[in-house]
Amino acid sequence: MAGAYVDRPHRETGSTPGVAMRPSRFLLCAMLGFAGVAVASVFECVFAHTEHAGHAFAAGAVTLAALALASYRWLRAQPSAIGLFPDGLAIRSRTGETRYTRIAGCAQWSGRLLALTLVDLRGRHETLVIAADSIEADTFRQLSVQARRAAASHL
């Protein structure tokens, strides 16, 4: 197992972000599960109110379409690569634009999911959700340690 101080391509200063992010199966399954529960709930509520399966089916279809569109837009907005720097992150979008941000806060759930609050150069806050299966394990561990340290320094 490689240590935390192994020289990695994304640790080089001045380079573009070098750790490619893969689509997370964990987050995709969570989105599908949420969509299934939401559609079933809407169907049951509308069916109980109107007692007409056609109206309930239409409401469920509209709910599924809205959630599918929101999920698609969220997946497209995810970065294609990230770079770890001592003072923050470099995030490369799918269009090739690179933004440098610093970590203002974090939340980690059982080593599977990391939610980062990032602040860009203009002072705008954004949230980046990173699942453990979207990047390599060593990079996820380094990122979670860096995020905890950065969040603790803001307290």
Number of C-alpha atoms within 10 A of each C-alpha: 4 7 8 12 8 9 10 12 14 20 18 14 12 8 11 19 24 19 20 16 18 15 16 16 13 14 19 13 11 12 15 14 12 13 19 15 12 16 22 16 13 20 22 17 15 19 17 12 11 11 12 11 14 13 15 22 18 14 19 22 15 14 19 18 14 13 19 15 12 12 16 11 11 10 14 12 12 18 21 19 21 23 24 23 19 10 12 20 22 23 23 23 16 13 9 12 9 17 15 19 22 21 23 23 20 21 14 16 9 7 12 14 19 20 17 23 19 21 19 17 10 7 10 9 14 13 14 13 15 23 22 21 17 18 19 13 12 15 18 20 15 14 20 21 13 20 26 17 15 19 17 12 10 9 7
